[in-house]
Amino acid sequence: MCRDFDIRYVKLHFTLRLSEDTELPIYKSSALRGGMGEMLLRANCISDRNCDACYFESECIVRRTMYSKMEIEPGFMSKGDSVGYVLECEDYRTEFREGDELCFNLILFGKTIVYFNQFLNAFYALGRNGLGKNHSHFEIADVRNTLGKSLIRGQNIYMADYEVTTVGDYVQYRLNQLAADTGNLPESVAMRLQSPLAVKYQGAELLRLNPQALMNTVYRRIYILNCFEGIETNRYLPEDFPLPDITEQDVRPSRVSRYSFRKEKKMTLQGIEGTAQLDGLTKESLKLLLAGELVHIGKNTSFGFGRYYLKIVELL
């Protein structure tokens, strides 16, 4: 499974500074993603957003930025699925004062990595136009890479500090973290679902975690990103892959409301949040789960869904 983790990525830490007293939604990833997409369309669309009738669809910078083409086309994917990026925001405050800061992460995968300046310009424009229903204005105070180096100094962007790495590097980093205290990899971990996990399993929405559904979902996401990169790999998780036991769980339904500018209507996204304890982990199952931490799993990952984090049980 080593080559399955050759997926390239960049993780960027944005800091926004609010320009006024305002209110923002609890789940900001959806608002950021929707606003980003709208700014990209305003700046680049030349066909009244009628993609099907546009002569330039194959060269559209919005398509390439938000819906980059898969190098290998999985038959189960819908046209227009967002694969190349993920937005994360775990600031759930709603009340902000002028000068307050709001932080979020933008993760870019594969060929989407080269479109950083399109994303940056979209967020710059969003700050001037306003975020959310209150059109909350902001400025970009900083953008840093995973090593904490700023890419913005004054009016200049320093791409020399643009840190491209792989999912495999992240997995090894996390393995080292988990083994730091005892020198051994844990056989039990606690999983915290930090944003809603939306998964359909055996024809129904998943309301409780089960080992097969969880590991299939993680592997499916890794498989999709490998297809995005053009890396040939197995379509399905091997039948003999060691599954962990889920010995405890406390999960609950979660709903996020958002407005789609493209569809011009309100939508409700659903999933589950909470915690679970996973026992009987092997090195292979732990590595796959750690990869899922980074890439997010399930549906609506571009809106920040499907983020989780693993901790050694004794450290909770």
N, C-alpha and C positions, 0 to 999 in steps of 0.2 A: 504493500500500500504506500510505500515511500514516495513514488512518483505522483501519486494522487495529490500530494501536498505541494507540488511545484507551482501552484497558482500564485501569480504575482499580485501584490497589493501595496497600497500606500494608505496610511491612516493619518488624518490631519485633525488637529485640535483647534477649533475656531473659538475665539472669544469675541462676543458682541458687546457693545456698550450702548445701553438705551439712551435715547436723546430726550425722553420726556417721561413723566409719570404715566403709567398705562397698565392695562390688564392683558394677560396672554393666556391661552388655553393650557390646561394641565398637560396634555400630550402635545409637545411642541414639534416633534419630528414630522408629524403629518403636515402641520402648517408650514414648516420650513421646506419640506419637499414640494408641497403644492405651490408655494410662492416662488421657489427656485424654478420650477417648470414654467410657470407663467412668465417670469422674467426672460427665460430663454426663448420662449415663443415670441414675446414682444420684440426682442432684439433681432431675431433671425428669420421668423416665418414670413414668406413672401407670397403665400397662397391662401390667405384667409383661413388657415388651419384646416383646410380640406386636403388632408394627406393623400387620400385615394386618387384625387384628381391632379396632384402636383407632379409636374414634369421633373422636378428636382429632388424627389423623395430620396433617391439613392445617395444623393450628396448632401442631404439636409444635416446641418450641424446639430440641430436639436435631436434628431433621430440618433445620430452617432454619439451624442453625449448621454442621453437618457435611455435609449433603447438600442445600444450597440448590437450589431449582428453577431450571432453565434457562429463560431468557426465550424462546429459540428452541430447540426440541428436535431435535438431530441424530438421524437415524434409526439411526445405528450405535451410539449410546451405550446402555449398560445402565442400568436403573433403580437408583438408589442410588449411582452413581459420585460420588466426592468431587472437586469441581472448585474450590471457593472458597478453598482454603487449601493451603499447603505448609509443612512443617516441615524445617528444615535443622539438622544438628548434625555438625560435623567434629572433634569431640573424641573420639578413639578410645582414650583411656585406659580401663583397666578397674579400676584400684586408686585409691580416693579416701580421703582422710583427713578427719576432722571439720574444717570450716572451708574446705575446698577449694571452688573455684567451677567450675561447669559452665555453659557458654554455648550457646545455640541461637537460631535465628531462626524467627520465625513470619511468613509472608507471607499476607495476606488480600487477596482479589480481589473486585471488584464489591460486590454487596449484602452479602457476608459481612463487609465492613469494619465494619458497624454492630454486629456481635455481639462486639466486642472484649472487653467485660466478661464475657460468657459463657466465652470462652476463658481469660481471666485468672482467674476464679473456679474454673474446672476445674483449672488448674495449681496454684492455691493449695490446693485440696482434695487434689490428687495429692501435694503435698508433705507433707501431714499423714498421708495414707494410706500413702504409700511408693511408690517407682518401681522397676519390675522385680521379678524373682523374689525378691530380698532385701528388698523393701519399704524401699528406701533413702529416708530422710526428708530433706527439704530445705525451705528457705524461699526466697521470691522476693526477691533482694537488689535487683534493679533491672530496669526495662524502659525501653529508650531507642528513639527514632525514628532514621531514617536520618541525621539531622543531629547525632546524639549527645545530644539533649535528653532528660532523664529525664521519664517520665510519672508516676512515683511519687515523692512527697516526703513522708516521714513516713507518715501514714495516709491521705493524699489522692491522688487520681488527677487529673492535669491534662490534660484532653482538649483544651485549647487547643493543646497541642503534638503532637497526633495529626496526623501529616503524611500527607495523601492526595495521591498524585501519579499519573502514568500510565506505562504501559510505554514510550510514546514519549519521555517525559522521561528514562527510564533509558537508552534507546538513544542519545539525543543526548549524554548525559553520557559514555557509554562511547566513542562516536565521538570526542568531544573528547579523551578520555584517550589513545586509540590514536594520534591525530594530533598529540599534544602535542610529541613529540620532533622529528619531521621536517616537520610541517605537512601531510603527506599521509596518506591512509588506506592501511593495509597491504594488499598483494595476497596476502600469505602470513601465516598465523597458526598457532600451535600450540594444539590443543584438548586440555584435560585433563579427562577424565571423573572428577569428584570424588565421585560416588556411582554405584551401578550403573545402567546404562541398559538398560531392558527394552523391546524393540521386536519386534513380529512383522512380518515383511516377506515377501511372496509366500508366505504360509502357514507360514513357519518362524520360529523365534526367531533374531534377528539375532546372529551370533557375531563378525562383523567389520563395521566401518563401510563403507558405500558412499555416494557422494554423493546419489543419488536417495532412498535410504531415509532418510538423515539430514535432508535438506531437507524431504521430505514429512512427517517426524515433527515437526519444528519447526513447520511451517505448520499441521499438524493441531491442535497444542496451541493455537496462536494462534487458530485458527478456533473451537475449543471455547470458549475464554475470551470471544471476541466473541459467541458464541451465549449464553453466560452473562450477558453484559451487554446482550443484545438488539440488538447491532450487526450489521446485514446486511453480509455479505461473501462472497467467492467460497468455495465448498466445497473446491475443489482448487487446489493450486499451479499457476499457469499453465504450459502446456507449454513455452513459450519462456523460462521463468525460468532465468537463468544459474546453472549448477551449478559448484561448485568442484571441483578435483581433490584426491583424497586420495592424496598421494604417499608417505607413510610412516604406519605405525600399529603400535602395540604394545599390544594389548588382550588381556584374559584374562577367563574366566568368573568371576563373583562370586555368592555366595549369602548371603542374610540369613534367619536363622530368627526367627520371631516367633510369639507366641501371640495368637489372636483370641478376645477375650472374647465377641464376638457369636456366633461360630460354635463357641466352646468347643473349640478344637483348635489344635494347632501347625501352622504353615504355613511353607513355604520359598519365599522370593521370589528370583528369579534375574535376572541381567543381565550386563553386561560393564563392565569398568573399564579404564583405561589412557590412552594418549595417541595423538594423530594429528596430522599436519601437513596443513593445507589450503592449497592454492595456487590462483591464478587467481580470487581473490575480486573481485567488483564491489561497489559501494556498496550495492546492493539486497540481495545475498546476505549481505554483512557485517551489515547492519541486521537481517535476519531472524535470523541466528545470535546476535546480541547480545540480541535479545528473548528467545530461547530460554534464554540464560544465566539470566535472572531467573525465568522462569515454570516452569522444569524441563520435560523432555520425556519421552515414552514412558509406560509404565504405572507405577502405584504412586507417582505424584508426591507425593501427600499424605504418604507415608512418607519423603519426602526423595530418592526415586529421580530419576534423570535430570538431575542437576545437573552442569554443566560450566562451564569458564572458558576464555576466549581470551586469548592473549598473542602479542605480536609475536615471531616466531621468534628474532630476534637477542637478545632480552632473556631468553631461557630460560637 
